[in-house]
Each structure stands twice: as structure tokens, then as C-alpha cells.
């Protein structure tokens, strides 16, 4: 299990993904998430079947909204042409939780308690 609070890990991961020859720009997904920022229930769950790019999407979203400078990564992507680009790029605190090993999962309540102590 990995936890990152405003870490450059997601930016580093996404920059590697951008260099792959088969990268497909799905940055417009970010535009769909922008309205969620200003509402009280602003938590987003990204669900897809196995091997459908959940971690790639999560790294992209965390790189865009997180406070580490990622403007060089998004300048050539479709999202850079949208009005929300400059307003929301690198403006949010990001808590990135990656759960890969089911054997280590714990109860939801216990996990939330641990995350609260990190903040």
C-alpha cells in the first residue's frame, strides 16, 4: 500500500507514461472532475475492470491537481485548451492511496483512522 500527500511520485509516474509511444490523451477526464472540487462531497472513486488504466488515470489526475509543478506535462495535452486549465492546475492538496495487495487490506474504519493521523 502506498500513500502520498503532495508528493512528486505521481508527477514522476505520469511523466514516464507520457513518453510511451502508445500514450492516448485522456486528459479531458480532468474537465469532468473540476465541478467536484467546490462541493462538500468531493471524493471521487475511479472504477474500471482490470488492466483498463485506473492507475494511469489516477496519476494523471493527481499530477494535474497536486501542488507539484506539472505545467510542462500538460501544456501539449487537450486539457490545456480548456478554460479550467490555468485556474486549477497545481492548486489542490492530493492524498494518493494505492492499494495493490488485497491480503493486506484492513477494515475501512481502521484505514480511515490511519489516514487521519497522517494529515
Biopython code that builds the backbone (N, CA, C, O; Angstrom):
import numpy as np
from Bio.PDB.StructureBuilder import StructureBuilder

atoms = [
    (1, "UNK", "N", (0.848, -1.169, 0.000)),
    (1, "UNK", "CA", (0.000, 0.000, 0.000)),
    (1, "UNK", "C", (0.893, 1.231, 0.000)),
    (1, "UNK", "O", (1.870, 1.297, 0.747)),
    (2, "UNK", "N", (0.558, 2.201, -0.837)),
    (2, "UNK", "CA", (1.337, 3.425, -0.942)),
    (2, "UNK", "C", (0.465, 4.615, -0.618)),
    (2, "UNK", "O", (-0.688, 4.691, -1.042)),
    (3, "UNK", "N", (1.021, 5.542, 0.135)),
    (3, "UNK", "CA", (0.317, 6.778, 0.475)),
    (3, "UNK", "C", (1.226, 7.940, 0.124)),
    (3, "UNK", "O", (2.407, 7.942, 0.473)),
    (4, "UNK", "N", (0.676, 8.925, -0.566)),
    (4, "UNK", "CA", (1.447, 10.101, -0.907)),
    (4, "UNK", "C", (0.615, 11.332, -0.596)),
    (4, "UNK", "O", (-0.527, 11.431, -1.046)),
    (5, "UNK", "N", (1.154, 12.260, 0.156)),
    (5, "UNK", "CA", (0.500, 13.540, 0.405)),
    (5, "UNK", "C", (1.361, 14.608, -0.250)),
    (5, "UNK", "O", (2.467, 14.894, 0.209)),
    (6, "UNK", "N", (0.847, 15.195, -1.327)),
    (6, "UNK", "CA", (1.570, 16.217, -2.085)),
    (6, "UNK", "C", (2.995, 15.782, -2.429)),
    (6, "UNK", "O", (3.945, 16.547, -2.259)),
    (7, "UNK", "N", (3.128, 14.572, -2.904)),
    (7, "UNK", "CA", (4.423, 14.040, -3.292)),
    (7, "UNK", "C", (4.597, 14.160, -4.802)),
    (7, "UNK", "O", (3.618, 14.240, -5.544)),
    (8, "UNK", "N", (5.846, 14.171, -5.249)),
    (8, "UNK", "CA", (6.101, 14.246, -6.691)),
    (8, "UNK", "C", (6.084, 12.866, -7.351)),
    (8, "UNK", "O", (6.406, 12.749, -8.534)),
    (9, "UNK", "N", (5.718, 11.831, -6.613)),
    (9, "UNK", "CA", (5.692, 10.472, -7.154)),
    (9, "UNK", "C", (4.726, 10.364, -8.325)),
    (9, "UNK", "O", (5.064, 9.761, -9.343)),
    (10, "UNK", "N", (3.543, 10.929, -8.204)),
    (10, "UNK", "CA", (2.546, 10.852, -9.280)),
    (10, "UNK", "C", (3.011, 11.611, -10.513)),
    (10, "UNK", "O", (2.806, 11.150, -11.636)),
    (11, "UNK", "N", (3.637, 12.771, -10.318)),
    (11, "UNK", "CA", (4.152, 13.553, -11.435)),
    (11, "UNK", "C", (5.240, 12.766, -12.153)),
    (11, "UNK", "O", (5.283, 12.730, -13.383)),
    (12, "UNK", "N", (6.111, 12.144, -11.386)),
    (12, "UNK", "CA", (7.176, 11.322, -11.971)),
    (12, "UNK", "C", (6.602, 10.151, -12.758)),
    (12, "UNK", "O", (7.048, 9.866, -13.870)),
    (13, "UNK", "N", (5.615, 9.475, -12.182)),
    (13, "UNK", "CA", (4.980, 8.340, -12.868)),
    (13, "UNK", "C", (4.288, 8.786, -14.151)),
    (13, "UNK", "O", (4.408, 8.127, -15.184)),
    (14, "UNK", "N", (3.568, 9.897, -14.091)),
    (14, "UNK", "CA", (2.838, 10.366, -15.266)),
    (14, "UNK", "C", (3.797, 10.836, -16.356)),
    (14, "UNK", "O", (3.523, 10.643, -17.541)),
    (15, "UNK", "N", (4.911, 11.448, -15.977)),
    (15, "UNK", "CA", (5.875, 11.900, -16.993)),
    (15, "UNK", "C", (6.458, 10.710, -17.753)),
    (15, "UNK", "O", (6.746, 10.821, -18.944)),
    (16, "UNK", "N", (6.632, 9.580, -17.081)),
    (16, "UNK", "CA", (7.111, 8.359, -17.761)),
    (16, "UNK", "C", (6.054, 7.830, -18.725)),
    (16, "UNK", "O", (6.377, 7.382, -19.825)),
    (17, "UNK", "N", (4.799, 7.882, -18.311)),
    (17, "UNK", "CA", (3.701, 7.401, -19.145)),
    (17, "UNK", "C", (3.587, 8.240, -20.419)),
    (17, "UNK", "O", (3.327, 7.700, -21.495)),
    (18, "UNK", "N", (3.780, 9.555, -20.302)),
    (18, "UNK", "CA", (3.684, 10.451, -21.461)),
    (18, "UNK", "C", (4.708, 10.120, -22.541)),
    (18, "UNK", "O", (4.473, 10.380, -23.721)),
    (19, "UNK", "N", (5.830, 9.554, -22.145)),
    (19, "UNK", "CA", (6.908, 9.246, -23.096)),
    (19, "UNK", "C", (6.680, 7.944, -23.858)),
    (19, "UNK", "O", (7.399, 7.647, -24.812)),
    (20, "UNK", "N", (5.689, 7.173, -23.443)),
    (20, "UNK", "CA", (5.422, 5.904, -24.116)),
    (20, "UNK", "C", (4.825, 6.159, -25.497)),
    (20, "UNK", "O", (4.011, 7.069, -25.656)),
    (21, "UNK", "N", (5.214, 5.374, -26.494)),
    (21, "UNK", "CA", (4.736, 5.619, -27.861)),
    (21, "UNK", "C", (3.234, 5.385, -28.046)),
    (21, "UNK", "O", (2.639, 5.929, -28.976)),
    (22, "UNK", "N", (2.628, 4.599, -27.193)),
    (22, "UNK", "CA", (1.203, 4.304, -27.339)),
    (22, "UNK", "C", (0.338, 5.098, -26.358)),
    (22, "UNK", "O", (-0.775, 4.681, -26.037)),
    (23, "UNK", "N", (0.844, 6.241, -25.881)),
    (23, "UNK", "CA", (0.070, 7.082, -24.957)),
    (23, "UNK", "C", (-1.140, 7.665, -25.673)),
    (23, "UNK", "O", (-1.021, 8.176, -26.786)),
    (24, "UNK", "N", (-2.296, 7.590, -25.040)),
    (24, "UNK", "CA", (-3.533, 8.173, -25.562)),
    (24, "UNK", "C", (-3.961, 9.273, -24.600)),
    (24, "UNK", "O", (-4.111, 9.038, -23.401)),
    (25, "UNK", "N", (-4.153, 10.465, -25.129)),
    (25, "UNK", "CA", (-4.514, 11.625, -24.309)),
    (25, "UNK", "C", (-5.957, 11.506, -23.820)),
    (25, "UNK", "O", (-6.903, 11.634, -24.598)),
    (26, "UNK", "N", (-6.106, 11.263, -22.532)),
    (26, "UNK", "CA", (-7.430, 11.220, -21.903)),
    (26, "UNK", "C", (-7.565, 12.333, -20.868)),
    (26, "UNK", "O", (-8.313, 12.213, -19.898)),
    (27, "UNK", "N", (-6.825, 13.416, -21.094)),
    (27, "UNK", "CA", (-6.788, 14.497, -20.107)),
    (27, "UNK", "C", (-8.115, 15.241, -19.974)),
    (27, "UNK", "O", (-8.315, 15.955, -18.991)),
    (28, "UNK", "N", (-9.013, 15.095, -20.925)),
    (28, "UNK", "CA", (-10.306, 15.764, -20.796)),
    (28, "UNK", "C", (-11.141, 15.188, -19.656)),
    (28, "UNK", "O", (-12.142, 15.783, -19.259)),
    (29, "UNK", "N", (-10.734, 14.037, -19.130)),
    (29, "UNK", "CA", (-11.367, 13.489, -17.929)),
    (29, "UNK", "C", (-11.270, 14.496, -16.785)),
    (29, "UNK", "O", (-12.172, 14.586, -15.952)),
    (30, "UNK", "N", (-10.188, 15.240, -16.749)),
    (30, "UNK", "CA", (-9.969, 16.248, -15.709)),
    (30, "UNK", "C", (-11.071, 17.308, -15.732)),
    (30, "UNK", "O", (-11.537, 17.751, -14.682)),
    (31, "UNK", "N", (-11.479, 17.705, -16.926)),
    (31, "UNK", "CA", (-12.540, 18.711, -17.058)),
    (31, "UNK", "C", (-13.839, 18.236, -16.403)),
    (31, "UNK", "O", (-14.587, 19.041, -15.848)),
    (32, "UNK", "N", (-14.101, 16.944, -16.468)),
    (32, "UNK", "CA", (-15.299, 16.384, -15.832)),
    (32, "UNK", "C", (-15.202, 16.389, -14.311)),
    (32, "UNK", "O", (-16.223, 16.371, -13.624)),
    (33, "UNK", "N", (-13.983, 16.412, -13.782)),
    (33, "UNK", "CA", (-13.788, 16.381, -12.328)),
    (33, "UNK", "C", (-13.800, 17.765, -11.693)),
    (33, "UNK", "O", (-14.055, 17.887, -10.495)),
    (34, "UNK", "N", (-13.532, 18.798, -12.463)),
    (34, "UNK", "CA", (-13.441, 20.162, -11.930)),
    (34, "UNK", "C", (-14.686, 20.577, -11.146)),
    (34, "UNK", "O", (-14.536, 21.171, -10.079)),
    (35, "UNK", "N", (-15.913, 20.297, -11.615)),
    (35, "UNK", "CA", (-17.089, 20.704, -10.828)),
    (35, "UNK", "C", (-17.149, 20.052, -9.437)),
    (35, "UNK", "O", (-17.825, 20.569, -8.548)),
    (36, "UNK", "N", (-16.466, 18.949, -9.245)),
    (36, "UNK", "CA", (-16.483, 18.263, -7.953)),
    (36, "UNK", "C", (-15.630, 18.955, -6.899)),
    (36, "UNK", "O", (-15.763, 18.657, -5.712)),
    (37, "UNK", "N", (-14.775, 19.852, -7.297)),
    (37, "UNK", "CA", (-13.840, 20.484, -6.355)),
    (37, "UNK", "C", (-14.555, 21.347, -5.325)),
    (37, "UNK", "O", (-14.185, 21.340, -4.151)),
    (38, "UNK", "N", (-15.563, 22.083, -5.742)),
    (38, "UNK", "CA", (-16.200, 23.061, -4.869)),
    (38, "UNK", "C", (-17.441, 22.563, -4.140)),
    (38, "UNK", "O", (-18.185, 23.364, -3.574)),
    (39, "UNK", "N", (-17.674, 21.262, -4.144)),
    (39, "UNK", "CA", (-18.823, 20.731, -3.413)),
    (39, "UNK", "C", (-18.335, 19.984, -2.178)),
    (39, "UNK", "O", (-17.184, 19.552, -2.122)),
    (40, "UNK", "N", (-19.199, 19.836, -1.207)),
    (40, "UNK", "CA", (-18.797, 19.208, 0.053)),
    (40, "UNK", "C", (-18.375, 17.755, -0.141)),
    (40, "UNK", "O", (-17.367, 17.326, 0.421)),
    (41, "UNK", "N", (-19.125, 16.999, -0.919)),
    (41, "UNK", "CA", (-18.807, 15.595, -1.161)),
    (41, "UNK", "C", (-17.932, 15.498, -2.406)),
    (41, "UNK", "O", (-18.405, 15.090, -3.467)),
    (42, "UNK", "N", (-16.653, 15.871, -2.283)),
    (42, "UNK", "CA", (-15.769, 15.996, -3.430)),
    (42, "UNK", "C", (-14.819, 14.809, -3.618)),
    (42, "UNK", "O", (-13.756, 14.946, -4.223)),
    (43, "UNK", "N", (-15.202, 13.673, -3.106)),
    (43, "UNK", "CA", (-14.369, 12.481, -3.233)),
    (43, "UNK", "C", (-14.768, 11.728, -4.493)),
    (43, "UNK", "O", (-15.954, 11.597, -4.796)),
    (44, "UNK", "N", (-13.781, 11.235, -5.220)),
    (44, "UNK", "CA", (-14.030, 10.585, -6.498)),
    (44, "UNK", "C", (-13.492, 9.160, -6.442)),
    (44, "UNK", "O", (-12.374, 8.919, -5.987)),
    (45, "UNK", "N", (-14.293, 8.241, -6.904)),
    (45, "UNK", "CA", (-13.889, 6.839, -6.995)),
    (45, "UNK", "C", (-13.811, 6.469, -8.474)),
    (45, "UNK", "O", (-14.796, 6.588, -9.203)),
    (46, "UNK", "N", (-12.655, 6.028, -8.904)),
    (46, "UNK", "CA", (-12.468, 5.648, -10.297)),
    (46, "UNK", "C", (-12.499, 4.126, -10.367)),
    (46, "UNK", "O", (-11.619, 3.454, -9.829)),
    (47, "UNK", "N", (-13.505, 3.594, -11.025)),
    (47, "UNK", "CA", (-13.626, 2.140, -11.141)),
    (47, "UNK", "C", (-13.616, 1.736, -12.609)),
    (47, "UNK", "O", (-14.257, 2.366, -13.450)),
    (48, "UNK", "N", (-12.894, 0.700, -12.886)),
    (48, "UNK", "CA", (-12.801, 0.109, -14.215)),
    (48, "UNK", "C", (-12.382, -1.348, -14.031)),
    (48, "UNK", "O", (-11.882, -1.712, -12.967)),
    (49, "UNK", "N", (-12.574, -2.177, -15.038)),
    (49, "UNK", "CA", (-12.079, -3.555, -14.939)),
    (49, "UNK", "C", (-10.551, -3.593, -14.873)),
    (49, "UNK", "O", (-9.886, -2.586, -15.116)),
    (50, "UNK", "N", (-10.022, -4.731, -14.551)),
    (50, "UNK", "CA", (-8.567, -4.905, -14.510)),
    (50, "UNK", "C", (-7.936, -4.494, -15.833)),
    (50, "UNK", "O", (-8.492, -4.732, -16.905)),
    (51, "UNK", "N", (-6.766, -3.874, -15.738)),
    (51, "UNK", "CA", (-5.951, -3.517, -16.895)),
    (51, "UNK", "C", (-6.596, -2.453, -17.804)),
    (51, "UNK", "O", (-6.316, -2.423, -19.002)),
    (52, "UNK", "N", (-7.450, -1.588, -17.252)),
    (52, "UNK", "CA", (-8.104, -0.553, -18.038)),
    (52, "UNK", "C", (-7.602, 0.847, -17.696)),
    (52, "UNK", "O", (-8.270, 1.824, -18.036)),
    (53, "UNK", "N", (-6.467, 0.979, -17.046)),
    (53, "UNK", "CA", (-5.847, 2.283, -16.856)),
    (53, "UNK", "C", (-6.255, 3.086, -15.644)),
    (53, "UNK", "O", (-6.181, 4.315, -15.673)),
    (54, "UNK", "N", (-6.686, 2.430, -14.572)),
    (54, "UNK", "CA", (-7.074, 3.177, -13.360)),
    (54, "UNK", "C", (-5.886, 3.913, -12.761)),
    (54, "UNK", "O", (-6.006, 5.080, -12.390)),
    (55, "UNK", "N", (-4.750, 3.253, -12.663)),
    (55, "UNK", "CA", (-3.577, 3.869, -12.052)),
    (55, "UNK", "C", (-3.041, 4.990, -12.944)),
    (55, "UNK", "O", (-2.591, 6.019, -12.441)),
    (56, "UNK", "N", (-3.086, 4.800, -14.247)),
    (56, "UNK", "CA", (-2.658, 5.854, -15.173)),
    (56, "UNK", "C", (-3.542, 7.080, -14.996)),
    (56, "UNK", "O", (-3.042, 8.201, -14.905)),
    (57, "UNK", "N", (-4.853, 6.872, -14.947)),
    (57, "UNK", "CA", (-5.790, 7.988, -14.758)),
    (57, "UNK", "C", (-5.563, 8.666, -13.408)),
    (57, "UNK", "O", (-5.580, 9.893, -13.318)),
    (58, "UNK", "N", (-5.352, 7.883, -12.374)),
    (58, "UNK", "CA", (-5.127, 8.449, -11.036)),
    (58, "UNK", "C", (-3.837, 9.269, -10.996)),
    (58, "UNK", "O", (-3.805, 10.340, -10.389)),
    (59, "UNK", "N", (-2.781, 8.777, -11.634)),
    (59, "UNK", "CA", (-1.531, 9.539, -11.688)),
    (59, "UNK", "C", (-1.713, 10.834, -12.469)),
    (59, "UNK", "O", (-1.172, 11.871, -12.084)),
    (60, "UNK", "N", (-2.469, 10.783, -13.558)),
    (60, "UNK", "CA", (-2.729, 11.982, -14.348)),
    (60, "UNK", "C", (-3.505, 13.015, -13.518)),
    (60, "UNK", "O", (-3.153, 14.194, -13.496)),
    (61, "UNK", "N", (-4.553, 12.562, -12.845)),
    (61, "UNK", "CA", (-5.393, 13.458, -12.042)),
    (61, "UNK", "C", (-4.584, 14.059, -10.894)),
    (61, "UNK", "O", (-4.660, 15.263, -10.645)),
    (62, "UNK", "N", (-3.815, 13.232, -10.199)),
    (62, "UNK", "CA", (-3.000, 13.726, -9.082)),
    (62, "UNK", "C", (-1.922, 14.682, -9.575)),
    (62, "UNK", "O", (-1.608, 15.659, -8.894)),
    (63, "UNK", "N", (-1.349, 14.418, -10.748)),
    (63, "UNK", "CA", (-0.330, 15.314, -11.309)),
    (63, "UNK", "C", (-0.930, 16.672, -11.671)),
    (63, "UNK", "O", (-0.292, 17.707, -11.480)),
    (64, "UNK", "N", (-2.140, 16.667, -12.185)),
    (64, "UNK", "CA", (-2.780, 17.913, -12.593)),
    (64, "UNK", "C", (-3.171, 18.760, -11.389)),
    (64, "UNK", "O", (-2.819, 19.937, -11.315)),
    (65, "UNK", "N", (-3.887, 18.174, -10.459)),
    (65, "UNK", "CA", (-4.410, 18.946, -9.335)),
    (65, "UNK", "C", (-3.387, 19.162, -8.223)),
    (65, "UNK", "O", (-3.458, 20.173, -7.524)),
    (66, "UNK", "N", (-2.445, 18.249, -8.040)),
    (66, "UNK", "CA", (-1.474, 18.330, -6.955)),
    (66, "UNK", "C", (-0.595, 19.566, -7.037)),
    (66, "UNK", "O", (-0.501, 20.201, -8.088)),
    (67, "UNK", "N", (0.045, 19.904, -5.934)),
    (67, "UNK", "CA", (0.787, 21.162, -5.830)),
    (67, "UNK", "C", (2.182, 21.129, -6.450)),
    (67, "UNK", "O", (2.845, 22.164, -6.507)),
    (68, "UNK", "N", (2.643, 19.974, -6.913)),
    (68, "UNK", "CA", (3.934, 19.919, -7.598)),
    (68, "UNK", "C", (3.768, 20.461, -9.011)),
    (68, "UNK", "O", (2.775, 20.166, -9.675)),
    (69, "UNK", "N", (4.733, 21.252, -9.476)),
    (69, "UNK", "CA", (4.627, 21.870, -10.795)),
    (69, "UNK", "C", (4.627, 20.807, -11.893)),
    (69, "UNK", "O", (5.604, 20.079, -12.069)),
    (70, "UNK", "N", (3.527, 20.732, -12.621)),
    (70, "UNK", "CA", (3.409, 19.765, -13.716)),
    (70, "UNK", "C", (2.968, 20.450, -15.005)),
    (70, "UNK", "O", (2.479, 19.794, -15.924)),
    (71, "UNK", "N", (3.140, 21.758, -15.072)),
    (71, "UNK", "CA", (2.680, 22.513, -16.250)),
    (71, "UNK", "C", (3.352, 22.033, -17.527)),
    (71, "UNK", "O", (2.731, 22.048, -18.590)),
    (72, "UNK", "N", (4.599, 21.610, -17.446)),
    (72, "UNK", "CA", (5.297, 21.138, -18.648)),
    (72, "UNK", "C", (4.700, 19.832, -19.174)),
    (72, "UNK", "O", (4.815, 19.536, -20.363)),
    (73, "UNK", "N", (4.070, 19.055, -18.309)),
    (73, "UNK", "CA", (3.469, 17.787, -18.724)),
    (73, "UNK", "C", (2.147, 17.997, -19.452)),
    (73, "UNK", "O", (1.825, 17.261, -20.385)),
    (74, "UNK", "N", (1.387, 18.992, -19.030)),
    (74, "UNK", "CA", (0.032, 19.174, -19.543)),
    (74, "UNK", "C", (-0.065, 20.213, -20.664)),
    (74, "UNK", "O", (-1.117, 20.336, -21.293)),
    (75, "UNK", "N", (0.998, 20.954, -20.923)),
    (75, "UNK", "CA", (0.969, 22.006, -21.932)),
    (75, "UNK", "C", (0.552, 21.538, -23.317)),
    (75, "UNK", "O", (-0.099, 22.287, -24.044)),
    (76, "UNK", "N", (0.908, 20.332, -23.693)),
    (76, "UNK", "CA", (0.578, 19.819, -25.019)),
    (76, "UNK", "C", (-0.634, 18.910, -25.062)),
    (76, "UNK", "O", (-0.960, 18.363, -26.115)),
    (77, "UNK", "N", (-1.303, 18.740, -23.938)),
    (77, "UNK", "CA", (-2.462, 17.848, -23.888)),
    (77, "UNK", "C", (-3.759, 18.630, -24.112)),
    (77, "UNK", "O", (-3.785, 19.857, -24.015)),
    (78, "UNK", "N", (-4.817, 17.906, -24.409)),
    (78, "UNK", "CA", (-6.111, 18.527, -24.732)),
    (78, "UNK", "C", (-6.641, 19.415, -23.619)),
    (78, "UNK", "O", (-7.292, 20.422, -23.900)),
    (79, "UNK", "N", (-6.382, 19.072, -22.371)),
    (79, "UNK", "CA", (-6.901, 19.847, -21.238)),
    (79, "UNK", "C", (-6.330, 21.267, -21.226)),
    (79, "UNK", "O", (-6.962, 22.183, -20.701)),
    (80, "UNK", "N", (-5.146, 21.453, -21.797)),
    (80, "UNK", "CA", (-4.522, 22.788, -21.789)),
    (80, "UNK", "C", (-5.304, 23.793, -22.629)),
    (80, "UNK", "O", (-5.088, 24.998, -22.499)),
    (81, "UNK", "N", (-6.201, 23.327, -23.480)),
    (81, "UNK", "CA", (-7.016, 24.207, -24.323)),
    (81, "UNK", "C", (-8.326, 24.620, -23.643)),
    (81, "UNK", "O", (-9.092, 25.406, -24.201)),
    (82, "UNK", "N", (-8.581, 24.098, -22.451)),
    (82, "UNK", "CA", (-9.842, 24.362, -21.750)),
    (82, "UNK", "C", (-9.682, 25.513, -20.755)),
    (82, "UNK", "O", (-8.581, 25.788, -20.279)),
    (83, "UNK", "N", (-10.780, 26.167, -20.454)),
    (83, "UNK", "CA", (-10.775, 27.305, -19.538)),
    (83, "UNK", "C", (-10.375, 26.948, -18.114)),
    (83, "UNK", "O", (-9.851, 27.793, -17.388)),
    (84, "UNK", "N", (-10.614, 25.717, -17.709)),
    (84, "UNK", "CA", (-10.307, 25.302, -16.335)),
    (84, "UNK", "C", (-8.825, 25.023, -16.122)),
    (84, "UNK", "O", (-8.390, 24.818, -14.989)),
    (85, "UNK", "N", (-8.050, 25.014, -17.197)),
    (85, "UNK", "CA", (-6.638, 24.601, -17.114)),
    (85, "UNK", "C", (-5.836, 25.468, -16.144)),
    (85, "UNK", "O", (-5.337, 24.965, -15.137)),
    (86, "UNK", "N", (-5.709, 26.729, -16.427)),
    (86, "UNK", "CA", (-4.882, 27.608, -15.589)),
    (86, "UNK", "C", (-5.469, 27.801, -14.199)),
    (86, "UNK", "O", (-4.734, 27.957, -13.225)),
    (87, "UNK", "N", (-6.779, 27.792, -14.111)),
    (87, "UNK", "CA", (-7.442, 28.027, -12.830)),
    (87, "UNK", "C", (-7.195, 26.898, -11.827)),
    (87, "UNK", "O", (-7.125, 27.150, -10.624)),
    (88, "UNK", "N", (-7.064, 25.668, -12.302)),
    (88, "UNK", "CA", (-6.991, 24.523, -11.390)),
    (88, "UNK", "C", (-5.662, 23.769, -11.395)),
    (88, "UNK", "O", (-5.446, 22.911, -10.540)),
    (89, "UNK", "N", (-4.784, 24.063, -12.323)),
    (89, "UNK", "CA", (-3.507, 23.349, -12.400)),
    (89, "UNK", "C", (-2.671, 23.591, -11.147)),
    (89, "UNK", "O", (-2.356, 24.730, -10.805)),
    (90, "UNK", "N", (-2.318, 22.501, -10.469)),
    (90, "UNK", "CA", (-1.432, 22.520, -9.294)),
    (90, "UNK", "C", (-1.938, 23.376, -8.144)),
    (90, "UNK", "O", (-1.164, 24.114, -7.536)),
    (91, "UNK", "N", (-3.239, 23.285, -7.835)),
    (91, "UNK", "CA", (-3.831, 24.120, -6.783)),
    (91, "UNK", "C", (-4.376, 23.335, -5.589)),
    (91, "UNK", "O", (-4.791, 23.950, -4.607)),
    (92, "UNK", "N", (-4.390, 22.008, -5.635)),
    (92, "UNK", "CA", (-5.055, 21.231, -4.590)),
    (92, "UNK", "C", (-4.055, 20.367, -3.805)),
    (92, "UNK", "O", (-2.994, 20.000, -4.311)),
    (93, "UNK", "N", (-4.420, 20.060, -2.575)),
    (93, "UNK", "CA", (-3.701, 19.040, -1.826)),
    (93, "UNK", "C", (-4.214, 17.680, -2.296)),
    (93, "UNK", "O", (-5.419, 17.484, -2.456)),
    (94, "UNK", "N", (-3.308, 16.762, -2.510)),
    (94, "UNK", "CA", (-3.670, 15.447, -3.026)),
    (94, "UNK", "C", (-3.196, 14.370, -2.058)),
    (94, "UNK", "O", (-2.030, 14.342, -1.664)),
    (95, "UNK", "N", (-4.106, 13.494, -1.684)),
    (95, "UNK", "CA", (-3.762, 12.296, -0.925)),
    (95, "UNK", "C", (-3.985, 11.127, -1.864)),
    (95, "UNK", "O", (-5.121, 10.816, -2.222)),
    (96, "UNK", "N", (-2.911, 10.489, -2.256)),
    (96, "UNK", "CA", (-2.960, 9.396, -3.225)),
    (96, "UNK", "C", (-2.760, 8.090, -2.470)),
    (96, "UNK", "O", (-1.716, 7.875, -1.855)),
    (97, "UNK", "N", (-3.754, 7.227, -2.518)),
    (97, "UNK", "CA", (-3.687, 5.933, -1.832)),
    (97, "UNK", "C", (-3.766, 4.849, -2.891)),
    (97, "UNK", "O", (-4.741, 4.772, -3.640)),
    (98, "UNK", "N", (-2.751, 4.024, -2.952)),
    (98, "UNK", "CA", (-2.701, 2.940, -3.931)),
    (98, "UNK", "C", (-2.757, 1.618, -3.183)),
    (98, "UNK", "O", (-1.879, 1.312, -2.377)),
    (99, "UNK", "N", (-3.782, 0.847, -3.451)),
    (99, "UNK", "CA", (-3.965, -0.445, -2.787)),
    (99, "UNK", "C", (-3.774, -1.532, -3.829)),
    (99, "UNK", "O", (-4.584, -1.670, -4.746)),
    (100, "UNK", "N", (-2.706, -2.304, -3.691)),
    (100, "UNK", "CA", (-2.428, -3.349, -4.672)),
    (100, "UNK", "C", (-2.517, -4.759, -4.111)),
    (100, "UNK", "O", (-2.810, -5.702, -4.847)),
    (101, "UNK", "N", (-2.272, -4.909, -2.834)),
    (101, "UNK", "CA", (-2.247, -6.254, -2.261)),
    (101, "UNK", "C", (-3.465, -6.466, -1.379)),
    (101, "UNK", "O", (-3.546, -5.923, -0.277)),
    (102, "UNK", "N", (-4.406, -7.252, -1.865)),
    (102, "UNK", "CA", (-5.647, -7.475, -1.130)),
    (102, "UNK", "C", (-5.398, -8.135, 0.224)),
    (102, "UNK", "O", (-6.161, -7.914, 1.164)),
    (103, "UNK", "N", (-4.364, -8.924, 0.335)),
    (103, "UNK", "CA", (-4.090, -9.630, 1.594)),
    (103, "UNK", "C", (-3.829, -8.660, 2.741)),
    (103, "UNK", "O", (-4.051, -8.994, 3.905)),
    (104, "UNK", "N", (-3.365, -7.477, 2.415)),
    (104, "UNK", "CA", (-3.030, -6.503, 3.452)),
    (104, "UNK", "C", (-4.165, -5.532, 3.743)),
    (104, "UNK", "O", (-4.004, -4.632, 4.567)),
    (105, "UNK", "N", (-5.287, -5.690, 3.098)),
    (105, "UNK", "CA", (-6.412, -4.797, 3.342)),
    (105, "UNK", "C", (-6.881, -4.933, 4.775)),
    (105, "UNK", "O", (-6.795, -6.010, 5.364)),
    (106, "UNK", "N", (-7.368, -3.858, 5.327)),
    (106, "UNK", "CA", (-7.909, -3.857, 6.680)),
    (106, "UNK", "C", (-9.304, -3.257, 6.630)),
    (106, "UNK", "O", (-9.790, -2.882, 5.563)),
    (107, "UNK", "N", (-9.924, -3.172, 7.748)),
    (107, "UNK", "CA", (-11.271, -2.613, 7.760)),
    (107, "UNK", "C", (-11.230, -1.154, 7.321)),
    (107, "UNK", "O", (-10.235, -0.459, 7.528)),
    (108, "UNK", "N", (-12.303, -0.708, 6.724)),
    (108, "UNK", "CA", (-12.412, 0.665, 6.245)),
    (108, "UNK", "C", (-12.222, 1.650, 7.386)),
    (108, "UNK", "O", (-11.516, 2.648, 7.238)),
    (109, "UNK", "N", (-12.843, 1.377, 8.517)),
    (109, "UNK", "CA", (-12.767, 2.278, 9.671)),
    (109, "UNK", "C", (-11.329, 2.417, 10.157)),
    (109, "UNK", "O", (-10.872, 3.522, 10.450)),
    (110, "UNK", "N", (-10.623, 1.305, 10.240)),
    (110, "UNK", "CA", (-9.225, 1.337, 10.694)),
    (110, "UNK", "C", (-8.363, 2.115, 9.695)),
    (110, "UNK", "O", (-7.497, 2.890, 10.099)),
    (111, "UNK", "N", (-8.592, 1.916, 8.415)),
    (111, "UNK", "CA", (-7.823, 2.596, 7.383)),
    (111, "UNK", "C", (-8.040, 4.116, 7.451)),
    (111, "UNK", "O", (-7.085, 4.881, 7.318)),
    (112, "UNK", "N", (-9.270, 4.547, 7.652)),
    (112, "UNK", "CA", (-9.571, 5.977, 7.764)),
    (112, "UNK", "C", (-8.876, 6.577, 8.980)),
    (112, "UNK", "O", (-8.353, 7.690, 8.911)),
    (113, "UNK", "N", (-8.867, 5.843, 10.100)),
    (113, "UNK", "CA", (-8.165, 6.329, 11.293)),
    (113, "UNK", "C", (-6.690, 6.559, 11.011)),
    (113, "UNK", "O", (-6.125, 7.564, 11.443)),
    (114, "UNK", "N", (-6.069, 5.648, 10.299)),
    (114, "UNK", "CA", (-4.642, 5.783, 9.956)),
    (114, "UNK", "C", (-4.424, 6.998, 9.054)),
    (114, "UNK", "O", (-3.484, 7.765, 9.261)),
    (115, "UNK", "N", (-5.286, 7.172, 8.057)),
    (115, "UNK", "CA", (-5.137, 8.298, 7.137)),
    (115, "UNK", "C", (-5.312, 9.621, 7.875)),
    (115, "UNK", "O", (-4.602, 10.579, 7.568)),
    (116, "UNK", "N", (-6.217, 9.710, 8.822)),
    (116, "UNK", "CA", (-6.428, 10.952, 9.579)),
    (116, "UNK", "C", (-5.182, 11.326, 10.371)),
    (116, "UNK", "O", (-4.865, 12.508, 10.500)),
    (117, "UNK", "N", (-4.474, 10.336, 10.903)),
    (117, "UNK", "CA", (-3.268, 10.636, 11.674)),
    (117, "UNK", "C", (-2.166, 11.176, 10.769)),
    (117, "UNK", "O", (-1.312, 11.943, 11.214)),
    (118, "UNK", "N", (-2.184, 10.770, 9.482)),
    (118, "UNK", "CA", (-1.182, 11.267, 8.530)),
    (118, "UNK", "C", (-1.393, 12.725, 8.194)),
    (118, "UNK", "O", (-0.439, 13.446, 7.902)),
    (119, "UNK", "N", (-2.649, 13.165, 8.235)),
    (119, "UNK", "CA", (-2.951, 14.557, 7.887)),
    (119, "UNK", "C", (-2.664, 15.457, 9.052)),
    (119, "UNK", "O", (-2.855, 16.670, 8.958)),
]
sb = StructureBuilder()
sb.init_structure("model")
sb.init_model(0)
sb.init_chain("A")
sb.init_seg("    ")
for serial, (resi, resn, name, xyz) in enumerate(atoms, 1):
    if name == "N":
        sb.init_residue(resn, " ", resi, " ")
    sb.init_atom(name, np.array(xyz, "f"), 0.0, 1.0, " ", f" {name:<3s}", serial, name[0])
structure = sb.get_structure()
